[in-house]
Amino acid sequence: MKKNMVELHTANVEEQSACQSWALWESGDVSEFSYEYDQDVEFIVQQGKAAIHSQFGDCVNIIAGSRVIIRAGVFGRWDIQSAITNRYAYF
């Protein structure tokens, strides 16, 4: 397994504030979807709960306040337990 392909942190107050200018994504009524990341992305969960599974066999559980970095090359499967709202930026 590649190290640090999906990183999970807790967003601090400054990060929560700074991300408010980032693009907004909402899952709506979707309960599961897959996505192949072709570039690095960082997002901070505003609300909701989900598990992200990668092709490397790891699983990251996210909730409001989670700061997540997903590296290019990850194929992620999202299992959404309650509707997710994220602020995200590609880098």
N, C-alpha and C positions, 0 to 999 in steps of 0.2 A: 504494500500500500504506500502511495506517495504521502509524505508528511505534509500536514498543514494545507491540504487542498480545500478543506472546509474548516474555517476557524470560527469559533464561537466565543464572544466576549459579552460583558455587560456594559452597555453604553453609559458613560458618565453624563453629568448635566451639560457640559460643554458640547459633547457629541450630539446629545439629544437636540440641543438648540441649533447647532450648525447644520444638521441634516434637514431642517425644515425648508430649506431652499432646493433640496434635491427633488427629483421626479417622484411622483406618487404612483403606487401600484396597489390595487385592491383585488383580492381573489374572487369576490362575489360569492355565488353559490357553488363554486367548484369545490369538490371534496378531494380530488386527486389529479395531478398532472405531472408530466415529465418535461424537462428542459435541458438542452445541451448548452453549456456556457462556453462561448467562443472568445470571451474576454473576461478579465477579472471584474468582479462586481462586489460592492459593499452595500449593505442595507441595514437599516435599523427598524425593527418591528415597532409599529405604533400601537397595534392592537391585534388580538387573535392568538392562535396557538396552532403549531404544526410540527411535523417531523420531516426532515429532509434526509433522504437516503441517497448515497452515492454509489457508483459502480465499484468502489473500493471496499464496500461492505460496512462502512461506518454510517451512523445515524446521529443527526444533531437535532435536538428538541429545542424549538424556539417559542418564545412568549414575548409579550410587550416588554420593551427595554433590551431585547437581545440585539447585539451588534454582530453581524455575520459577514465574513468575507469568503466568497467562493471563487476559486481560481479557474482560469481558462483550462478547458479539458475535462471538467467535471460534467458528468451526465447525472442530473439530480431528479429524483422522484419525490414529489411533495405529497404528503398525506396531511390534509388540513382538517383539524378537529373543530376549530371555530374560525370564522372568516378573518383573513389576514389583511392588514393594511401595512405597507412598508414605504419608507422613503429610501430611494436607492440612487447610486451613482456608479457608472463604469469608470475604470481607470486602467 
